[in-house]
Amino acid sequence: MINVSGGQAQVNISNDNSTLNATQNIQVNPSEIASLITELKDNIENELKNNQSIKNILLSQAQFIADETDDEKPKKF
């Protein structure tokens, strides 16, 4: 069986009746994520000046994302 997944490819190969367990840890830079969320919020503010309802929904979702990134155990979706 060959299993390729994720943005960073991992290939697991096993044959016959063998069992293969693998863990892939992807490290992220929290300050880079915070910067991207701030940039997203700024873009929402700038691009949706004339559409308050959609702007509020998107800013709410951006804040939800920011809160989840700060959480020690974020929700899985």
All heavy atoms as a GROMACS GRO file, in nm:
protein
  595
    1MET      N    1   0.085  -0.117   0.000
    1MET     CA    2   0.000   0.000   0.000
    1MET      C    3   0.090   0.124   0.000
    1MET      O    4   0.187   0.129   0.073
    1MET     CB    5  -0.089   0.001   0.125
    1MET     CG    6  -0.175   0.126   0.135
    1MET     SD    7  -0.291   0.125   0.273
    1MET     CE    8  -0.182   0.150   0.410
    2ILE      N    9   0.055   0.223  -0.080
    2ILE     CA   10   0.128   0.350  -0.083
    2ILE      C   11   0.029   0.460  -0.046
    2ILE      O   12  -0.078   0.470  -0.104
    2ILE     CB   13   0.190   0.378  -0.221
    2ILE    CG1   14   0.294   0.270  -0.255
    2ILE    CG2   15   0.253   0.517  -0.224
    2ILE    CD1   16   0.354   0.284  -0.392
    3ASN      N   17   0.068   0.541   0.053
    3ASN     CA   18  -0.019   0.647   0.103
    3ASN      C   19   0.059   0.778   0.095
    3ASN      O   20   0.161   0.793   0.160
    3ASN     CB   21  -0.058   0.616   0.248
    3ASN     CG   22  -0.144   0.726   0.308
    3ASN    OD1   23  -0.192   0.814   0.238
    3ASN    ND2   24  -0.162   0.720   0.438
    4VAL      N   25   0.011   0.870   0.012
    4VAL     CA   26   0.073   1.002   0.001
    4VAL      C   27  -0.030   1.104   0.045
    4VAL      O   28  -0.140   1.109  -0.008
    4VAL     CB   29   0.118   1.031  -0.144
    4VAL    CG1   30   0.180   1.169  -0.153
    4VAL    CG2   31   0.216   0.925  -0.192
    5SER      N   32   0.007   1.187   0.145
    5SER     CA   33  -0.090   1.284   0.194
    5SER      C   34  -0.019   1.408   0.245
    5SER      O   35   0.100   1.406   0.275
    5SER     CB   36  -0.173   1.222   0.306
    5SER     OG   37  -0.090   1.187   0.414
    6GLY      N   38  -0.096   1.517   0.256
    6GLY     CA   39  -0.044   1.642   0.312
    6GLY      C   40   0.032   1.723   0.209
    6GLY      O   41   0.066   1.676   0.102
    7GLY      N   42   0.057   1.849   0.246
    7GLY     CA   43   0.133   1.938   0.159
    7GLY      C   44   0.278   1.896   0.149
    7GLY      O   45   0.346   1.923   0.051
    8GLN      N   46   0.326   1.828   0.252
    8GLN     CA   47   0.461   1.774   0.251
    8GLN      C   48   0.445   1.623   0.238
    8GLN      O   49   0.399   1.557   0.331
    8GLN     CB   50   0.534   1.810   0.379
    8GLN     CG   51   0.548   1.959   0.400
    8GLN     CD   52   0.611   1.993   0.534
    8GLN    OE1   53   0.657   1.906   0.606
    8GLN    NE2   54   0.613   2.120   0.566
    9ALA      N   55   0.480   1.570   0.124
    9ALA     CA   56   0.453   1.430   0.094
    9ALA      C   57   0.522   1.336   0.190
    9ALA      O   58   0.636   1.356   0.231
    9ALA     CB   59   0.495   1.398  -0.049
   10GLN      N   60   0.450   1.234   0.231
   10GLN     CA   61   0.503   1.126   0.312
   10GLN      C   62   0.459   0.997   0.245
   10GLN      O   63   0.342   0.979   0.218
   10GLN     CB   64   0.448   1.134   0.455
   10GLN     CG   65   0.491   1.018   0.541
   10GLN     CD   66   0.438   1.031   0.684
   10GLN    OE1   67   0.410   1.141   0.730
   10GLN    NE2   68   0.423   0.921   0.751
   11VAL      N   69   0.552   0.909   0.218
   11VAL     CA   70   0.519   0.783   0.153
   11VAL      C   71   0.544   0.670   0.252
   11VAL      O   72   0.652   0.660   0.310
   11VAL     CB   73   0.604   0.761   0.025
   11VAL    CG1   74   0.573   0.627  -0.037
   11VAL    CG2   75   0.581   0.874  -0.074
   12ASN      N   76   0.442   0.589   0.274
   12ASN     CA   77   0.451   0.474   0.363
   12ASN      C   78   0.433   0.348   0.279
   12ASN      O   79   0.334   0.335   0.209
   12ASN     CB   80   0.344   0.481   0.472
   12ASN     CG   81   0.352   0.609   0.552
   12ASN    OD1   82   0.460   0.659   0.577
   12ASN    ND2   83   0.238   0.661   0.591
   13ILE      N   84   0.526   0.257   0.288
   13ILE     CA   85   0.519   0.135   0.209
   13ILE      C   86   0.525   0.015   0.303
   13ILE      O   87   0.615   0.006   0.387
   13ILE     CB   88   0.635   0.128   0.106
   13ILE    CG1   89   0.629   0.249   0.012
   13ILE    CG2   90   0.630  -0.003   0.030
   13ILE    CD1   91   0.748   0.259  -0.082
   14SER      N   92   0.429  -0.075   0.289
   14SER     CA   93   0.432  -0.200   0.364
   14SER      C   94   0.386  -0.310   0.269
   14SER      O   95   0.312  -0.286   0.175
   14SER     CB   96   0.342  -0.192   0.487
   14SER     OG   97   0.208  -0.174   0.448
   15ASN      N   98   0.430  -0.429   0.295
   15ASN     CA   99   0.388  -0.539   0.209
   15ASN      C  100   0.356  -0.662   0.293
   15ASN      O  101   0.383  -0.666   0.412
   15ASN     CB  102   0.492  -0.570   0.101
   15ASN     CG  103   0.632  -0.585   0.156
   15ASN    OD1  104   0.655  -0.556   0.272
   15ASN    ND2  105   0.725  -0.630   0.075
   16ASP      N  106   0.297  -0.759   0.229
   16ASP     CA  107   0.248  -0.880   0.293
   16ASP      C  108   0.145  -0.843   0.401
   16ASP      O  109   0.057  -0.764   0.375
   16ASP     CB  110   0.363  -0.964   0.348
   16ASP     CG  111   0.457  -1.011   0.236
   16ASP    OD1  112   0.407  -1.035   0.124
   16ASP    OD2  113   0.578  -1.022   0.260
   17ASN      N  114   0.159  -0.898   0.519
   17ASN     CA  115   0.064  -0.870   0.626
   17ASN      C  116   0.123  -0.778   0.732
   17ASN      O  117   0.084  -0.782   0.848
   17ASN     CB  118   0.017  -1.001   0.691
   17ASN     CG  119  -0.068  -1.084   0.596
   17ASN    OD1  120  -0.147  -1.027   0.522
   17ASN    ND2  121  -0.052  -1.214   0.599
   18SER      N  122   0.215  -0.695   0.692
   18SER     CA  123   0.282  -0.607   0.789
   18SER      C  124   0.193  -0.489   0.826
   18SER      O  125   0.098  -0.456   0.758
   18SER     CB  126   0.414  -0.557   0.731
   18SER     OG  127   0.391  -0.480   0.616
   19THR      N  128   0.227  -0.428   0.938
   19THR     CA  129   0.158  -0.308   0.983
   19THR      C  130   0.258  -0.196   0.992
   19THR      O  131   0.369  -0.214   1.044
   19THR     CB  132   0.095  -0.331   1.123
   19THR    OG1  133   0.002  -0.438   1.113
   19THR    CG2  134   0.025  -0.206   1.172
   20LEU      N  135   0.221  -0.081   0.942
   20LEU     CA  136   0.309   0.035   0.942
   20LEU      C  137   0.238   0.150   1.009
   20LEU      O  138   0.128   0.186   0.971
   20LEU     CB  139   0.346   0.073   0.798
   20LEU     CG  140   0.431   0.196   0.779
   20LEU    CD1  141   0.573   0.170   0.830
   20LEU    CD2  142   0.435   0.235   0.633
   21ASN      N  143   0.301   0.206   1.110
   21ASN     CA  144   0.247   0.323   1.178
   21ASN      C  145   0.345   0.438   1.157
   21ASN      O  146   0.465   0.422   1.177
   21ASN     CB  147   0.230   0.297   1.328
   21ASN     CG  148   0.128   0.190   1.355
   21ASN    OD1  149   0.020   0.193   1.299
   21ASN    ND2  150   0.162   0.094   1.440
   22ALA      N  151   0.293   0.553   1.118
   22ALA     CA  152   0.378   0.670   1.095
   22ALA      C  153   0.308   0.795   1.147
   22ALA      O  154   0.187   0.806   1.140
   22ALA     CB  155   0.409   0.685   0.947
   23THR      N  156   0.386   0.886   1.199
   23THR     CA  157   0.334   1.013   1.246
   23THR      C  158   0.410   1.124   1.176
   23THR      O  159   0.532   1.121   1.168
   23THR     CB  160   0.354   1.028   1.399
   23THR    OG1  161   0.288   0.919   1.463
   23THR    CG2  162   0.298   1.158   1.449
   24GLN      N  163   0.335   1.221   1.126
   24GLN     CA  164   0.397   1.336   1.060
   24GLN      C  165   0.360   1.460   1.138
   24GLN      O  166   0.243   1.492   1.155
   24GLN     CB  167   0.347   1.347   0.915
   24GLN     CG  168   0.410   1.460   0.839
   24GLN     CD  169   0.363   1.462   0.692
   24GLN    OE1  170   0.268   1.394   0.656
   24GLN    NE2  171   0.430   1.540   0.612
   25ASN      N  172   0.460   1.528   1.190
   25ASN     CA  173   0.439   1.651   1.265
   25ASN      C  174   0.480   1.769   1.178
   25ASN      O  175   0.593   1.775   1.132
   25ASN     CB  176   0.521   1.651   1.394
   25ASN     CG  177   0.474   1.547   1.492
   25ASN    OD1  178   0.355   1.531   1.512
   25ASN    ND2  179   0.566   1.473   1.550
   26ILE      N  180   0.387   1.861   1.159
   26ILE     CA  181   0.414   1.980   1.079
   26ILE      C  182   0.420   2.098   1.175
   26ILE      O  183   0.324   2.128   1.244
   26ILE     CB  184   0.306   2.000   0.971
   26ILE    CG1  185   0.302   1.879   0.879
   26ILE    CG2  186   0.331   2.130   0.895
   26ILE    CD1  187   0.188   1.880   0.780
   27GLN      N  188   0.535   2.161   1.180
   27GLN     CA  189   0.555   2.273   1.270
   27GLN      C  190   0.512   2.403   1.203
   27GLN      O  191   0.535   2.423   1.084
   27GLN     CB  192   0.702   2.283   1.310
   27GLN     CG  193   0.755   2.159   1.380
   27GLN     CD  194   0.687   2.134   1.512
   27GLN    OE1  195   0.661   2.225   1.588
   27GLN    NE2  196   0.655   2.008   1.540
   28VAL      N  197   0.449   2.491   1.280
   28VAL     CA  198   0.407   2.620   1.229
   28VAL      C  199   0.464   2.731   1.316
   28VAL      O  200   0.495   2.709   1.433
   28VAL     CB  201   0.253   2.633   1.223
   28VAL    CG1  202   0.194   2.535   1.125
   28VAL    CG2  203   0.192   2.615   1.359
   29ASN      N  204   0.477   2.847   1.259
   29ASN     CA  205   0.528   2.962   1.330
   29ASN      C  206   0.408   3.045   1.378
   29ASN      O  207   0.339   3.107   1.297
   29ASN     CB  208   0.617   3.044   1.237
   29ASN     CG  209   0.678   3.163   1.303
   29ASN    OD1  210   0.633   3.207   1.408
   29ASN    ND2  211   0.784   3.217   1.242
   30PRO      N  212   0.382   3.047   1.510
   30PRO     CA  213   0.264   3.119   1.561
   30PRO      C  214   0.262   3.267   1.526
   30PRO      O  215   0.156   3.323   1.499
   30PRO     CB  216   0.274   3.100   1.713
   30PRO     CG  217   0.360   2.981   1.732
   30PRO     CD  218   0.454   2.979   1.616
   31SER      N  219   0.377   3.333   1.524
   31SER     CA  220   0.378   3.475   1.491
   31SER      C  221   0.342   3.498   1.344
   31SER      O  222   0.280   3.599   1.309
   31SER     CB  223   0.513   3.539   1.525
   31SER     OG  224   0.616   3.483   1.447
   32GLU      N  225   0.379   3.404   1.258
   32GLU     CA  226   0.343   3.415   1.116
   32GLU      C  227   0.192   3.398   1.098
   32GLU      O  228   0.130   3.470   1.021
   32GLU     CB  229   0.418   3.312   1.033
   32GLU     CG  230   0.392   3.324   0.884
   32GLU     CD  231   0.470   3.223   0.801
   32GLU    OE1  232   0.562   3.159   0.854
   32GLU    OE2  233   0.438   3.212   0.682
   33ILE      N  234   0.134   3.306   1.173
   33ILE     CA  235  -0.011   3.287   1.166
   33ILE      C  236  -0.083   3.412   1.216
   33ILE      O  237  -0.179   3.459   1.153
   33ILE     CB  238  -0.054   3.163   1.248
   33ILE    CG1  239  -0.002   3.037   1.179
   33ILE    CG2  240  -0.206   3.157   1.263
   33ILE    CD1  241  -0.026   2.911   1.257
   34ALA      N  242  -0.037   3.468   1.328
   34ALA     CA  243  -0.099   3.590   1.381
   34ALA      C  244  -0.090   3.704   1.281
   34ALA      O  245  -0.185   3.780   1.263
   34ALA     CB  246  -0.032   3.628   1.513
   35SER      N  247   0.024   3.714   1.214
   35SER     CA  248   0.043   3.819   1.114
   35SER      C  249  -0.053   3.800   0.996
   35SER      O  250  -0.112   3.897   0.946
   35SER     CB  251   0.187   3.818   1.065
   35SER     OG  252   0.207   3.907   0.960
   36LEU      N  253  -0.071   3.677   0.953
   36LEU     CA  254  -0.162   3.649   0.842
   36LEU      C  255  -0.307   3.677   0.880
   36LEU      O  256  -0.384   3.730   0.799
   36LEU     CB  257  -0.147   3.503   0.796
   36LEU     CG  258  -0.018   3.469   0.725
   36LEU    CD1  259  -0.005   3.318   0.706
   36LEU    CD2  260  -0.009   3.541   0.591
   37ILE      N  261  -0.344   3.646   1.004
   37ILE     CA  262  -0.480   3.675   1.049
   37ILE      C  263  -0.503   3.826   1.055
   37ILE      O  264  -0.609   3.875   1.014
   37ILE     CB  265  -0.508   3.607   1.184
   37ILE    CG1  266  -0.512   3.455   1.165
   37ILE    CG2  267  -0.639   3.657   1.244
   37ILE    CD1  268  -0.516   3.376   1.294
   38THR      N  269  -0.405   3.900   1.104
   38THR     CA  270  -0.415   4.046   1.108
   38THR      C  271  -0.430   4.102   0.968
   38THR      O  272  -0.513   4.190   0.942
   38THR     CB  273  -0.292   4.106   1.178
   38THR    OG1  274  -0.286   4.057   1.311
   38THR    CG2  275  -0.297   4.258   1.179
   39GLU      N  276  -0.351   4.050   0.875
   39GLU     CA  277  -0.360   4.094   0.735
   39GLU      C  278  -0.497   4.061   0.677
   39GLU      O  279  -0.556   4.143   0.605
   39GLU     CB  280  -0.250   4.026   0.653
   39GLU     CG  281  -0.244   4.071   0.509
   39GLU     CD  282  -0.132   4.001   0.432
   39GLU    OE1  283  -0.040   3.943   0.492
   39GLU    OE2  284  -0.139   4.005   0.307
   40LEU      N  285  -0.550   3.944   0.710
   40LEU     CA  286  -0.684   3.905   0.663
   40LEU      C  287  -0.789   4.003   0.714
   40LEU      O  288  -0.874   4.049   0.638
   40LEU     CB  289  -0.716   3.763   0.709
   40LEU     CG  290  -0.857   3.713   0.681
   40LEU    CD1  291  -0.885   3.706   0.532
   40LEU    CD2  292  -0.880   3.579   0.748
   41LYS      N  293  -0.783   4.034   0.844
   41LYS     CA  294  -0.880   4.127   0.902
   41LYS      C  295  -0.870   4.265   0.836
   41LYS      O  296  -0.973   4.329   0.808
   41LYS     CB  297  -0.858   4.139   1.052
   41LYS     CG  298  -0.902   4.017   1.130
   41LYS     CD  299  -0.874   4.039   1.278
   41LYS     CE  300  -0.916   3.923   1.362
   41LYS     NZ  301  -0.888   3.945   1.505
   42ASP      N  302  -0.749   4.311   0.813
   42ASP     CA  303  -0.730   4.441   0.746
   42ASP      C  304  -0.791   4.440   0.606
   42ASP      O  305  -0.856   4.536   0.564
   42ASP     CB  306  -0.582   4.477   0.738
   42ASP     CG  307  -0.522   4.511   0.874
   42ASP    OD1  308  -0.599   4.536   0.969
   42ASP    OD2  309  -0.397   4.511   0.885
   43ASN      N  310  -0.768   4.331   0.533
   43ASN     CA  311  -0.824   4.320   0.398
   43ASN      C  312  -0.977   4.318   0.400
   43ASN      O  313  -1.042   4.378   0.314
   43ASN     CB  314  -0.771   4.196   0.327
   43ASN     CG  315  -0.628   4.211   0.283
   43ASN    OD1  316  -0.579   4.322   0.265
   43ASN    ND2  317  -0.558   4.100   0.268
   44ILE      N  318  -1.034   4.248   0.497
   44ILE     CA  319  -1.180   4.244   0.510
   44ILE      C  320  -1.233   4.385   0.536
   44ILE      O  321  -1.330   4.429   0.474
   44ILE     CB  322  -1.222   4.148   0.623
   44ILE    CG1  323  -1.192   4.002   0.582
   44ILE    CG2  324  -1.369   4.165   0.657
   44ILE    CD1  325  -1.204   3.902   0.695
   45GLU      N  326  -1.168   4.456   0.629
   45GLU     CA  327  -1.210   4.594   0.660
   45GLU      C  328  -1.205   4.683   0.536
   45GLU      O  329  -1.297   4.759   0.508
   45GLU     CB  330  -1.120   4.654   0.769
   45GLU     CG  331  -1.143   4.597   0.907
   45GLU     CD  332  -1.266   4.652   0.975
   45GLU    OE1  333  -1.331   4.744   0.922
   45GLU    OE2  334  -1.298   4.600   1.083
   46ASN      N  335  -1.095   4.673   0.461
   46ASN     CA  336  -1.076   4.760   0.344
   46ASN      C  337  -1.167   4.726   0.227
   46ASN      O  338  -1.217   4.816   0.160
   46ASN     CB  339  -0.930   4.755   0.299
   46ASN     CG  340  -0.836   4.818   0.399
   46ASN    OD1  341  -0.876   4.906   0.476
   46ASN    ND2  342  -0.712   4.773   0.400
   47GLU      N  343  -1.185   4.598   0.202
   47GLU     CA  344  -1.259   4.556   0.083
   47GLU      C  345  -1.411   4.558   0.102
   47GLU      O  346  -1.485   4.561   0.004
   47GLU     CB  347  -1.215   4.416   0.039
   47GLU     CG  348  -1.070   4.408  -0.005
   47GLU     CD  349  -1.039   4.493  -0.127
   47GLU    OE1  350  -1.126   4.506  -0.215
   47GLU    OE2  351  -0.928   4.550  -0.132
   48LEU      N  352  -1.457   4.552   0.226
   48LEU     CA  353  -1.601   4.542   0.248
   48LEU      C  354  -1.656   4.663   0.325
   48LEU      O  355  -1.748   4.649   0.406
   48LEU     CB  356  -1.633   4.412   0.323
   48LEU     CG  357  -1.603   4.284   0.244
   48LEU    CD1  358  -1.617   4.162   0.332
   48LEU    CD2  359  -1.693   4.274   0.123
   49LYS      N  360  -1.603   4.779   0.296
   49LYS     CA  361  -1.649   4.900   0.364
   49LYS      C  362  -1.798   4.924   0.343
   49LYS      O  363  -1.866   4.974   0.431
   49LYS     CB  364  -1.571   5.022   0.313
   49LYS     CG  365  -1.427   5.024   0.354
   49LYS     CD  366  -1.356   5.144   0.295
   49LYS     CE  367  -1.208   5.136   0.328
   49LYS     NZ  368  -1.132   5.242   0.263
   50ASN      N  369  -1.848   4.886   0.227
   50ASN     CA  370  -1.988   4.915   0.191
   50ASN      C  371  -2.083   4.798   0.217
   50ASN      O  372  -2.199   4.806   0.181
   50ASN     CB  373  -1.997   4.956   0.044
   50ASN     CG  374  -1.920   5.083   0.017
   50ASN    OD1  375  -1.912   5.170   0.103
   50ASN    ND2  376  -1.860   5.092  -0.101
   51ASN      N  377  -2.033   4.693   0.275
   51ASN     CA  378  -2.118   4.577   0.301
   51ASN      C  379  -2.097   4.531   0.445
   51ASN      O  380  -2.026   4.435   0.471
   51ASN     CB  381  -2.088   4.465   0.202
   51ASN     CG  382  -2.196   4.361   0.200
   51ASN    OD1  383  -2.268   4.343   0.299
   51ASN    ND2  384  -2.209   4.292   0.088
   52GLN      N  385  -2.160   4.602   0.536
   52GLN     CA  386  -2.139   4.581   0.679
   52GLN      C  387  -2.175   4.440   0.725
   52GLN      O  388  -2.106   4.382   0.807
   52GLN     CB  389  -2.219   4.685   0.758
   52GLN     CG  390  -2.178   4.699   0.901
   52GLN     CD  391  -2.038   4.756   0.917
   52GLN    OE1  392  -1.989   4.831   0.834
   52GLN    NE2  393  -1.972   4.719   1.024
   53SER      N  394  -2.282   4.384   0.673
   53SER     CA  395  -2.327   4.252   0.721
   53SER      C  396  -2.227   4.142   0.687
   53SER      O  397  -2.193   4.061   0.773
   53SER     CB  398  -2.466   4.219   0.667
   53SER     OG  399  -2.464   4.213   0.526
   54ILE      N  400  -2.180   4.141   0.563
   54ILE     CA  401  -2.080   4.040   0.525
   54ILE      C  402  -1.949   4.066   0.597
   54ILE      O  403  -1.882   3.972   0.642
   54ILE     CB  404  -2.062   4.036   0.372
   54ILE    CG1  405  -2.190   3.983   0.307
   54ILE    CG2  406  -1.942   3.949   0.334
   54ILE    CD1  407  -2.187   3.980   0.157
   55LYS      N  408  -1.912   4.193   0.609
   55LYS     CA  409  -1.789   4.228   0.679
   55LYS      C  410  -1.792   4.176   0.823
   55LYS      O  411  -1.695   4.115   0.869
   55LYS     CB  412  -1.767   4.379   0.678
   55LYS     CG  413  -1.639   4.421   0.749
   55LYS     CD  414  -1.611   4.569   0.730
   55LYS     CE  415  -1.682   4.647   0.836
   55LYS     NZ  416  -1.641   4.788   0.842
   56ASN      N  417  -1.905   4.194   0.892
   56ASN     CA  418  -1.917   4.147   1.030
   56ASN      C  419  -1.906   3.995   1.040
   56ASN      O  420  -1.843   3.943   1.132
   56ASN     CB  421  -2.048   4.195   1.092
   56ASN     CG  422  -2.047   4.343   1.119
   56ASN    OD1  423  -1.942   4.406   1.127
   56ASN    ND2  424  -2.165   4.400   1.134
   57ILE      N  425  -1.968   3.926   0.946
   57ILE     CA  426  -1.960   3.779   0.945
   57ILE      C  427  -1.816   3.733   0.927
   57ILE      O  428  -1.766   3.647   1.000
   57ILE     CB  429  -2.051   3.719   0.836
   57ILE    CG1  430  -2.198   3.742   0.871
   57ILE    CG2  431  -2.023   3.571   0.814
   57ILE    CD1  432  -2.294   3.713   0.757
   58LEU      N  433  -1.748   3.791   0.828
   58LEU     CA  434  -1.610   3.750   0.801
   58LEU      C  435  -1.515   3.787   0.914
   58LEU      O  436  -1.426   3.709   0.948
   58LEU     CB  437  -1.563   3.809   0.668
   58LEU     CG  438  -1.634   3.754   0.544
   58LEU    CD1  439  -1.585   3.827   0.420
   58LEU    CD2  440  -1.613   3.604   0.532
   59LEU      N  441  -1.534   3.904   0.973
   59LEU     CA  442  -1.449   3.942   1.086
   59LEU      C  443  -1.473   3.850   1.206
   59LEU      O  444  -1.378   3.815   1.278
   59LEU     CB  445  -1.474   4.088   1.125
   59LEU     CG  446  -1.416   4.192   1.030
   59LEU    CD1  447  -1.461   4.332   1.071
   59LEU    CD2  448  -1.264   4.182   1.023
   60SER      N  449  -1.597   3.810   1.224
   60SER     CA  450  -1.629   3.715   1.331
   60SER      C  451  -1.558   3.582   1.309
   60SER      O  452  -1.501   3.523   1.401
   60SER     CB  453  -1.780   3.694   1.338
   60SER     OG  454  -1.812   3.593   1.428
   61GLN      N  455  -1.560   3.535   1.185
   61GLN     CA  456  -1.492   3.408   1.152
   61GLN      C  457  -1.340   3.421   1.166
   61GLN      O  458  -1.274   3.328   1.213
   61GLN     CB  459  -1.530   3.363   1.011
   61GLN     CG  460  -1.675   3.322   0.998
   61GLN     CD  461  -1.710   3.207   1.088
   61GLN    OE1  462  -1.644   3.103   1.087
   61GLN    NE2  463  -1.813   3.225   1.170
   62ALA      N  464  -1.286   3.534   1.126
   62ALA     CA  465  -1.142   3.558   1.140
   62ALA      C  466  -1.103   3.558   1.288
   62ALA      O  467  -0.999   3.504   1.326
   62ALA     CB  468  -1.101   3.688   1.073
   63GLN      N  469  -1.189   3.616   1.372
   63GLN     CA  470  -1.162   3.617   1.515
   63GLN      C  471  -1.171   3.475   1.572
   63GLN      O  472  -1.091   3.436   1.658
   63GLN     CB  473  -1.259   3.709   1.589
   63GLN     CG  474  -1.227   3.724   1.736
   63GLN     CD  475  -1.086   3.779   1.759
   63GLN    OE1  476  -1.048   3.879   1.699
   63GLN    NE2  477  -1.009   3.712   1.843
   64PHE      N  478  -1.265   3.397   1.522
   64PHE     CA  479  -1.276   3.257   1.564
   64PHE      C  480  -1.148   3.182   1.531
   64PHE      O  481  -1.096   3.106   1.613
   64PHE     CB  482  -1.397   3.191   1.496
   64PHE     CG  483  -1.407   3.044   1.523
   64PHE    CD1  484  -1.453   2.998   1.644
   64PHE    CD2  485  -1.369   2.953   1.426
   64PHE    CE1  486  -1.461   2.861   1.670
   64PHE    CE2  487  -1.377   2.817   1.450
   64PHE     CZ  488  -1.424   2.770   1.573
   65ILE      N  489  -1.096   3.204   1.412
   65ILE     CA  490  -0.970   3.140   1.372
   65ILE      C  491  -0.857   3.183   1.463
   65ILE      O  492  -0.777   3.100   1.509
   65ILE     CB  493  -0.937   3.173   1.224
   65ILE    CG1  494  -1.041   3.108   1.132
   65ILE    CG2  495  -0.796   3.129   1.187
   65ILE    CD1  496  -1.035   3.160   0.989
   66ALA      N  497  -0.850   3.312   1.493
   66ALA     CA  498  -0.745   3.363   1.582
   66ALA      C  499  -0.757   3.299   1.720
   66ALA      O  500  -0.655   3.259   1.779
   66ALA     CB  501  -0.755   3.515   1.592
   67ASP      N  502  -0.878   3.288   1.771
   67ASP     CA  503  -0.898   3.226   1.903
   67ASP      C  504  -0.857   3.080   1.903
   67ASP      O  505  -0.795   3.031   1.998
   67ASP     CB  506  -1.045   3.239   1.946
   67ASP     CG  507  -1.086   3.383   1.972
   67ASP    OD1  508  -0.997   3.470   1.988
   67ASP    OD2  509  -1.209   3.409   1.975
   68GLU      N  510  -0.889   3.009   1.796
   68GLU     CA  511  -0.852   2.868   1.787
   68GLU      C  512  -0.700   2.849   1.778
   68GLU      O  513  -0.647   2.753   1.832
   68GLU     CB  514  -0.920   2.801   1.668
   68GLU     CG  515  -1.068   2.777   1.687
   68GLU     CD  516  -1.098   2.682   1.801
   68GLU    OE1  517  -1.044   2.570   1.803
   68GLU    OE2  518  -1.177   2.720   1.889
   69THR      N  519  -0.631   2.939   1.711
   69THR     CA  520  -0.486   2.926   1.701
   69THR      C  521  -0.419   2.951   1.834
   69THR      O  522  -0.311   2.899   1.861
   69THR     CB  523  -0.425   3.021   1.595
   69THR    OG1  524  -0.456   3.156   1.630
   69THR    CG2  525  -0.476   2.990   1.457
   70ASP      N  526  -0.485   3.029   1.922
   70ASP     CA  527  -0.430   3.056   2.055
   70ASP      C  528  -0.463   2.944   2.154
   70ASP      O  529  -0.401   2.934   2.259
   70ASP     CB  530  -0.485   3.188   2.109
   70ASP     CG  531  -0.432   3.308   2.032
   70ASP    OD1  532  -0.326   3.295   1.967
   70ASP    OD2  533  -0.497   3.415   2.036
   71ASP      N  534  -0.562   2.862   2.119
   71ASP     CA  535  -0.607   2.756   2.209
   71ASP      C  536  -0.507   2.641   2.210
   71ASP      O  537  -0.454   2.602   2.106
   71ASP     CB  538  -0.744   2.706   2.165
   71ASP     CG  539  -0.815   2.624   2.270
   71ASP    OD1  540  -0.753   2.590   2.372
   71ASP    OD2  541  -0.935   2.595   2.251
   72GLU      N  542  -0.482   2.587   2.328
   72GLU     CA  543  -0.388   2.475   2.341
   72GLU      C  544  -0.440   2.350   2.269
   72GLU      O  545  -0.363   2.272   2.213
   72GLU     CB  546  -0.365   2.444   2.488
   72GLU     CG  547  -0.252   2.346   2.512
   72GLU     CD  548  -0.221   2.330   2.659
   72GLU    OE1  549  -0.198   2.433   2.726
   72GLU    OE2  550  -0.220   2.215   2.706
   73LYS      N  551  -0.572   2.332   2.273
   73LYS     CA  552  -0.633   2.217   2.205
   73LYS      C  553  -0.744   2.270   2.112
   73LYS      O  554  -0.862   2.268   2.147
   73LYS     CB  555  -0.692   2.120   2.306
   73LYS     CG  556  -0.589   2.048   2.389
   73LYS     CD  557  -0.653   1.946   2.478
   73LYS     CE  558  -0.545   1.872   2.556
   73LYS     NZ  559  -0.604   1.769   2.641
   74PRO      N  560  -0.706   2.316   1.992
   74PRO     CA  561  -0.808   2.368   1.899
   74PRO      C  562  -0.904   2.260   1.854
   74PRO      O  563  -0.871   2.141   1.854
   74PRO     CB  564  -0.726   2.422   1.782
   74PRO     CG  565  -0.594   2.356   1.793
   74PRO     CD  566  -0.573   2.319   1.937
   75LYS      N  567  -1.023   2.302   1.815
   75LYS     CA  568  -1.125   2.207   1.768
   75LYS      C  569  -1.084   2.149   1.633
   75LYS      O  570  -1.024   2.216   1.552
   75LYS     CB  571  -1.259   2.279   1.754
   75LYS     CG  572  -1.314   2.327   1.885
   75LYS     CD  573  -1.447   2.401   1.862
   75LYS     CE  574  -1.501   2.448   1.994
   75LYS     NZ  575  -1.496   2.591   2.013
   76LYS      N  576  -1.118   2.024   1.613
   76LYS     CA  577  -1.093   1.958   1.484
   76LYS      C  578  -1.220   1.968   1.400
   76LYS      O  579  -1.330   1.947   1.448
   76LYS     CB  580  -1.055   1.812   1.504
   76LYS     CG  581  -0.926   1.793   1.576
   76LYS     CD  582  -0.893   1.647   1.593
   76LYS     CE  583  -0.764   1.630   1.668
   76LYS     NZ  584  -0.728   1.490   1.685
   77PHE      N  585  -1.204   2.002   1.272
   77PHE     CA  586  -1.318   2.013   1.182
   77PHE      C  587  -1.305   1.916   1.069
   77PHE      O  588  -1.206   1.882   1.023
   77PHE     CB  589  -1.331   2.155   1.127
   77PHE     CG  590  -1.364   2.256   1.235
   77PHE    CD1  591  -1.266   2.329   1.296
   77PHE    CD2  592  -1.495   2.274   1.273
   77PHE    CE1  593  -1.297   2.421   1.394
   77PHE    CE2  594  -1.527   2.365   1.370
   77PHE     CZ  595  -1.428   2.438   1.432
   0.00000   0.00000   0.00000
